[in-house]
Amino acid sequence: MKHKCFLLPLLLLTACSPGGSSTQSSSLEVHSMGLDRAILYANCTTIVCTDGFANEGDIWMTDIPMEKVISGDFSNGQIIHFQILWTPVAGKTPLASTSTNMTIKHLIISDGVVGVYGGGGFCWKSGTPAKGMVLHIEDATIALQSESNNFTDLLSPATMVGSISSVSNTQIANKISNAAYRILQ
């Protein structure tokens, strides 16, 4: 309890601070709520943001090296897409962790077999797509939406928690988006 009391003011200060991000980092974790209680760490090396279509911005993350993302020559990795639907504003919008202000699509590729998880949840956002965005995600929920033959779901249902710091880069975001589109076809 002491840790939660200490982290809440820090989280609120960070979420309310102006400006964007000049670095990419992630402490994102997916916690299975199933019997095995598996934890998947999203240790992504590329985390970029861009303007969204009729939303507050998109973040694309991957742990696949960019040269392999571009060539399509990979059989293992993760691609995660966050779509920010609206930005919380104190006194004007619901600020409860049960609100939903972002959607999630999480592709997991393992030995060429693909599982697509989807869901949504609440995040505190700072920054802009033009300058970089930081998200603090509070217990978003995801579950398996589709899978290729022989995919083993070790997560559903699951929660996603953590922080993401992204840099603005529309070109890289488009390349990751195109790779995700190719995988889903």
C-alpha positions in Angstrom: 0.0 0.0 0.0 2.9 2.4 0.8 4.2 1.9 -2.7 0.9 2.7 -4.3 0.6 5.9 -2.2 4.0 7.0 -3.3 3.6 6.1 -7.0 0.2 7.7 -7.5 1.4 11.4 -7.0 4.4 10.6 -9.2 2.2 9.1 -11.9 -0.2 12.1 -11.7 2.7 14.6 -12.0 4.2 12.8 -14.9 0.8 12.4 -16.7 0.1 16.1 -16.3 3.5 17.4 -17.3 3.6 19.2 -20.7 5.8 18.2 -23.6 6.6 15.0 -25.4 9.3 12.4 -25.3 12.8 12.4 -26.7 13.5 8.8 -25.9 11.9 5.4 -26.5 11.3 3.1 -23.5 8.8 0.6 -22.2 7.9 -1.1 -18.9 4.9 -2.7 -20.5 3.8 -6.1 -19.2 1.0 -8.4 -20.2 -0.3 -10.5 -17.2 -2.3 -13.6 -17.9 -5.3 -14.0 -15.6 -5.5 -17.7 -16.6 -4.4 -20.7 -14.6 -0.7 -20.4 -15.5 -0.4 -16.7 -14.7 2.1 -16.1 -17.5 3.8 -12.7 -17.9 4.9 -11.4 -21.2 7.3 -8.4 -21.2 7.1 -6.1 -24.2 10.8 -5.3 -24.5 10.4 -3.4 -27.7 13.4 -1.6 -29.2 11.4 0.6 -31.6 8.6 2.7 -30.1 7.2 5.5 -32.4 4.1 7.7 -32.5 2.3 9.4 -35.3 -0.9 11.4 -35.9 -3.9 9.1 -35.9 -6.9 9.3 -38.1 -9.7 11.0 -36.2 -8.1 10.3 -32.8 -5.5 11.7 -30.5 -2.6 9.7 -31.9 -1.1 6.2 -32.5 1.9 4.5 -31.0 3.5 1.6 -32.8 6.0 -0.7 -31.0 8.0 -3.7 -32.0 10.9 -5.9 -30.8 11.7 -7.0 -34.4 14.7 -5.3 -35.9 13.6 -2.6 -38.4 15.5 -4.2 -41.4 13.5 -7.4 -40.8 10.2 -5.5 -40.4 10.8 -3.8 -43.8 11.9 -7.1 -45.5 9.2 -9.2 -43.8 11.9 -11.8 -43.0 11.1 -12.7 -39.4 9.4 -15.6 -37.7 9.4 -14.3 -34.0 8.5 -11.1 -32.4 5.8 -8.7 -31.3 4.0 -5.7 -32.9 1.8 -3.6 -30.7 -0.5 -0.8 -31.8 -2.1 1.7 -29.4 -4.8 4.1 -30.7 -5.5 7.0 -28.3 -9.2 7.8 -28.6 -9.3 10.8 -26.3 -7.1 12.6 -23.8 -8.3 12.8 -20.1 -9.0 16.4 -18.9 -9.6 16.9 -15.2 -13.1 18.2 -14.5 -14.3 17.5 -18.1 -13.9 13.8 -18.8 -14.2 10.6 -16.7 -10.8 9.9 -15.1 -11.7 6.5 -13.6 -9.5 3.5 -14.5 -12.6 1.8 -15.7 -12.9 4.3 -18.5 -11.6 3.4 -22.0 -9.6 5.9 -23.9 -7.3 3.7 -26.0 -7.5 0.5 -28.0 -4.8 -2.1 -28.3 -3.9 -4.6 -31.0 -1.0 -6.9 -30.0 0.4 -9.3 -32.6 2.6 -12.1 -31.3 4.6 -14.1 -33.8 6.2 -17.4 -32.6 8.0 -19.7 -35.0 5.9 -18.1 -37.8 2.6 -18.8 -36.0 0.6 -15.7 -35.2 -1.8 -14.7 -32.4 -3.7 -11.4 -32.5 -4.8 -10.0 -29.2 -7.1 -7.0 -28.9 -8.7 -4.9 -26.2 -8.7 -1.5 -24.6 -8.3 0.4 -21.4 -7.4 3.6 -19.7 -4.2 5.5 -20.1 -2.8 8.8 -18.9 -1.2 10.5 -21.9 1.3 13.4 -22.1 2.9 14.9 -25.2 1.7 15.0 -28.7 2.2 12.8 -31.8 4.4 15.6 -33.3 6.7 15.8 -30.3 6.5 12.3 -28.8 4.0 10.7 -26.4 4.2 9.1 -23.1 1.4 6.7 -21.9 0.8 5.3 -18.4 -1.5 2.3 -18.8 -3.7 1.1 -16.0 -4.9 -2.5 -16.2 -6.1 -2.5 -19.8 -7.7 -5.8 -20.8 -6.8 -7.9 -23.8 -7.8 -11.3 -25.1 -7.1 -13.4 -28.2 -9.1 -12.2 -31.2 -7.7 -14.5 -33.9 -4.9 -16.9 -34.5 -3.3 -19.0 -37.2 -3.2 -22.8 -37.0 -1.1 -24.2 -34.2 -1.0 -20.9 -32.2 -1.1 -21.7 -28.4 -2.7 -19.0 -26.3 -0.9 -18.6 -23.0 -2.4 -15.3 -22.1 -6.2 -14.9 -22.5 -7.7 -13.2 -20.6 -5.0 -10.8 -19.7 -4.3 -7.3 -18.4 -1.7 -4.9 -19.8 0.1 -2.4 -17.5 3.1 -0.1 -17.6 4.5 3.0 -19.2 5.6 3.7 -22.8 7.7 6.6 -24.0 7.6 7.1 -27.8 9.4 9.4 -30.3 7.6 11.0 -33.2 8.4 9.2 -36.5 5.6 8.8 -39.0 7.8 7.0 -41.6 8.8 4.2 -39.1 5.2 4.0 -37.8 4.0 3.4 -41.3 6.6 0.7 -41.9 5.5 -1.1 -38.7 1.8 -0.6 -39.7 2.5 -2.1 -43.1 4.2 -5.1 -41.6 1.3 -5.7 -39.3 -1.1 -5.5 -42.2 0.9 -8.1 -44.2 0.9 -10.4 -41.2 -2.9 -10.1 -40.8 -3.5 -10.9 -44.5 
